[in-house]
Amino acid sequence: RPKAPFDTREDKMAYCRKHPYHADSTHDSGNQWCWTPGGQEVPGRCGPSPARDLGPMVDGCHGPNNCYNRNFKFYLTGTLILCSVALHAMYKLG
Protein backbone atom coordinates (compact mmCIF):
# COMPACT_ATOMS: atom_id res chain seq x y z
CA ARG A 1 0.00 0.00 0.00
CA PRO A 2 1.40 3.42 -0.84
CA LYS A 3 2.21 5.93 1.89
CA ALA A 4 -0.72 8.06 3.03
CA PRO A 5 -0.69 11.73 2.02
CA PHE A 6 -0.85 12.75 5.71
CA ASP A 7 1.11 11.98 8.88
CA THR A 8 -1.11 13.04 11.79
CA ARG A 9 -4.79 12.77 12.64
CA GLU A 10 -5.21 16.49 12.10
CA ASP A 11 -3.61 16.23 8.67
CA LYS A 12 -5.96 13.37 7.82
CA MET A 13 -9.01 15.35 8.93
CA ALA A 14 -7.92 18.30 6.78
CA TYR A 15 -7.20 16.01 3.81
CA CYS A 16 -10.58 14.30 4.12
CA ARG A 17 -12.42 17.62 4.23
CA LYS A 18 -10.89 18.37 0.82
CA HIS A 19 -11.30 14.80 -0.53
CA PRO A 20 -14.46 13.28 1.04
CA TYR A 21 -15.56 9.69 0.61
CA HIS A 22 -18.05 9.19 -2.28
CA ALA A 23 -19.99 5.92 -2.33
CA ASP A 24 -20.19 5.68 -6.12
CA SER A 25 -16.57 6.48 -7.02
CA THR A 26 -13.88 3.80 -6.86
CA HIS A 27 -10.82 5.73 -8.06
CA ASP A 28 -11.22 8.82 -5.88
CA SER A 29 -8.37 9.43 -3.40
CA GLY A 30 -10.95 10.14 -0.70
CA ASN A 31 -12.23 6.59 -1.10
CA GLN A 32 -8.76 5.17 -0.49
CA TRP A 33 -7.87 7.25 2.58
CA CYS A 34 -11.06 8.80 4.01
CA TRP A 35 -13.54 5.97 4.55
CA THR A 36 -14.46 5.52 8.21
CA PRO A 37 -16.97 3.29 10.01
CA GLY A 38 -20.52 4.56 10.58
CA GLY A 39 -19.50 6.54 13.66
CA GLN A 40 -21.90 8.29 16.01
CA GLU A 41 -24.89 8.37 13.67
CA VAL A 42 -25.17 4.55 13.64
CA PRO A 43 -23.21 2.98 16.52
CA GLY A 44 -21.80 -0.49 15.85
CA ARG A 45 -22.20 -0.19 12.09
CA CYS A 46 -19.12 -0.68 9.98
CA GLY A 47 -19.68 0.13 6.33
CA PRO A 48 -19.82 2.91 3.81
CA SER A 49 -22.35 5.66 4.22
CA PRO A 50 -24.76 5.66 2.47
CA ALA A 51 -25.15 1.90 2.55
CA ARG A 52 -24.68 0.02 -0.73
CA ASP A 53 -26.65 -2.95 -2.00
CA LEU A 54 -24.45 -6.06 -2.15
CA GLY A 55 -26.61 -7.80 -4.73
CA PRO A 56 -28.58 -11.03 -4.50
CA MET A 57 -27.49 -13.68 -2.05
CA VAL A 58 -26.29 -17.03 -3.39
CA ASP A 59 -28.29 -20.16 -2.58
CA GLY A 60 -26.59 -22.30 0.03
CA CYS A 61 -25.03 -19.45 2.04
CA HIS A 62 -25.31 -19.98 5.78
CA GLY A 63 -22.80 -17.37 6.92
CA PRO A 64 -19.71 -15.60 5.70
CA ASN A 65 -17.32 -17.64 3.55
CA ASN A 66 -19.77 -20.53 3.29
CA CYS A 67 -21.34 -20.05 -0.14
CA TYR A 68 -20.38 -23.31 -1.84
CA ASN A 69 -22.98 -25.59 -3.39
CA ARG A 70 -23.74 -29.01 -1.97
CA ASN A 71 -21.83 -30.97 -4.66
CA PHE A 72 -18.64 -28.99 -4.06
CA LYS A 73 -18.91 -29.55 -0.31
CA PHE A 74 -19.48 -33.29 -0.88
CA TYR A 75 -16.48 -33.68 -3.20
CA LEU A 76 -14.21 -31.57 -1.00
CA THR A 77 -15.17 -33.57 2.08
CA GLY A 78 -14.54 -36.83 0.24
CA THR A 79 -11.17 -35.60 -1.03
CA LEU A 80 -10.09 -34.54 2.47
CA ILE A 81 -11.18 -37.87 3.97
CA LEU A 82 -9.38 -39.78 1.21
CA CYS A 83 -6.19 -37.75 1.73
CA SER A 84 -6.36 -38.31 5.50
CA VAL A 85 -6.83 -42.07 5.07
CA ALA A 86 -4.01 -42.27 2.52
CA LEU A 87 -1.66 -40.30 4.78
CA HIS A 88 -2.53 -42.48 7.75
CA ALA A 89 -1.99 -45.66 5.70
CA MET A 90 1.38 -44.43 4.39
CA TYR A 91 2.46 -43.50 7.92
CA LYS A 92 1.53 -46.96 9.25
CA LEU A 93 3.03 -48.87 6.31
CA GLY A 94 6.09 -46.76 5.68
RAZI-V393783 format. One record per residue. N is the residue number from 1. RES is the residue in one small letter. SS is DSSP state (H for helix, E for strand, L for the rest). PSI is psi in whole degrees, 0 to 359 (none if undefined). OMEGA is omega in whole degrees, -180 to 180 (* if undefined). Layout:
<<N,RES,SS,PSI,OMEGA> <N,RES,SS,PSI,OMEGA>>
This chain:
<<1,r,L,136,179> <2,p,L,161,180> <3,k,L,140,180> <4,a,L,150,180> <5,p,L,20,178> <6,f,L,159,-178> <7,d,L,331,-178> <8,t,L,169,178> <9,r,H,321,179> <10,e,H,319,177> <11,d,H,321,179> <12,k,H,317,180> <13,m,H,318,179> <14,a,H,318,179> <15,y,H,317,-177> <16,c,H,336,173> <17,r,H,326,180> <18,k,H,331,-178> <19,h,L,74,-177> <20,p,L,162,177> <21,y,L,133,175> <22,h,L,125,-174> <23,a,L,333,-174> <24,d,L,15,179> <25,s,L,125,-177> <26,t,L,340,-176> <27,h,L,13,180> <28,d,L,139,-179> <29,s,H,333,176> <30,g,H,329,179> <31,n,H,332,179> <32,q,H,322,-172> <33,w,H,345,-170> <34,c,L,7,176> <35,w,L,137,176> <36,t,L,158,176> <37,p,L,170,-175> <38,g,L,326,176> <39,g,L,211,-174> <40,q,L,330,-175> <41,e,L,329,176> <42,v,L,89,-177> <43,p,L,140,178> <44,g,L,357,-179> <45,r,L,132,178> <46,c,L,103,-179> <47,g,L,171,-179> <48,p,L,154,177> <49,s,L,121,5> <50,p,L,159,-178> <51,a,L,147,179> <52,r,L,146,176> <53,d,L,131,-178> <54,l,L,2,178> <55,g,L,180,-177> <56,p,L,146,177> <57,m,L,153,-180> <58,v,L,139,177> <59,d,L,138,178> <60,g,L,357,180> <61,c,L,127,177> <62,h,L,32,-179> <63,g,L,175,-180> <64,p,L,142,178> <65,n,L,29,178> <66,n,L,53,-176> <67,c,L,43,179> <68,y,L,147,-179> <69,n,L,168,-173> <70,r,H,321,180> <71,n,H,317,179> <72,f,H,316,179> <73,k,H,320,180> <74,f,H,311,-179> <75,y,H,322,178> <76,l,H,317,178> <77,t,H,316,178> <78,g,H,318,179> <79,t,H,317,179> <80,l,H,319,178> <81,i,H,315,179> <82,l,H,317,178> <83,c,H,319,179> <84,s,H,316,179> <85,v,H,317,180> <86,a,H,318,179> <87,l,H,317,178> <88,h,H,317,180> <89,a,H,317,180> <90,m,H,324,179> <91,y,H,319,-179> <92,k,H,325,-177> <93,l,H,335,-171> <94,g,L,none,*>>
